[in-house]
Amino acid sequence: MAGLLALATALAGCPRTTPPPDRMGGMPCETHSDCNPDAECGELALCITGLCEAGHSLVVPCPGVGERVP
């Protein structure tokens, strides 16, 4: 009984993993730049296992955009 309690406690403490970005309906790719042909910054799509994701889950700040923080 103590073994089951210890196992349940250990499993309850496991961190949850975040779901991968949605890649359904994406075009074939080899690198992230294949999914973002004219963009190097801003909202970008990821290349996941050979397909571009459907949305844009990666945000890369563009140089010179935004306000400087003192």
N, C-alpha and C positions, 0 to 999 in steps of 0.2 A: 504494500500500500504506500509506503514511504517513497519507494522508487517511482511510482506513478505520479505522486504529488511533485516530486523533484523534476520529473520530465515535463509535466504540465507547466510548472513554473518557468522552466528554461525555455520552453517553446513560446510562452506568452511574452517573454522579453525579447523575442527576435524582432529586429527592425523590419518594417514593411518596405517593400520595394515600390518605387514609382513605376507606373505603367509606361511602356515605351511610347514614343510619339506615333500618331496614326500615320501609317504609310500606305494605306489602301488607295489604289488608283494612281499611284505615282509613276513617273516615267523612269526608265532604267538609268542607273548612274554608277560611276566608279568612285567619284569623290564628291565632296560637298559643293565644289565649284560647278559641277555638272547640273546641280539643282538650282544654282543661282548664277546664271551665265553673265549677267551684267552688274552684279552686286558683290561687294566685299564687306559691307557693313550694313547695319540696320537689321530688319527682320529677315532671317534666312531660313531656308529649308535644309534639313539634314538628309544625307544619303545613308539609308539604313538597309543593310543586307542587300544592296544592289538596286534599291528603289528609292526615289525621292519621297519624303513624307508629304502628306496632303496639305498640311498647314505650314506655319513658320514657327518652330519652337525655339530657335536660337536667335538671340538678340546680341549683336556686336555693335558697341558704340562707334559712331563715325568720328574720325579725328576732326577737331575744331567745331563740333556741334555741341550746343548746350552752354550753360553758364559755368564760369570758373567758381570753384569753391575756395574761399579765402583760407 
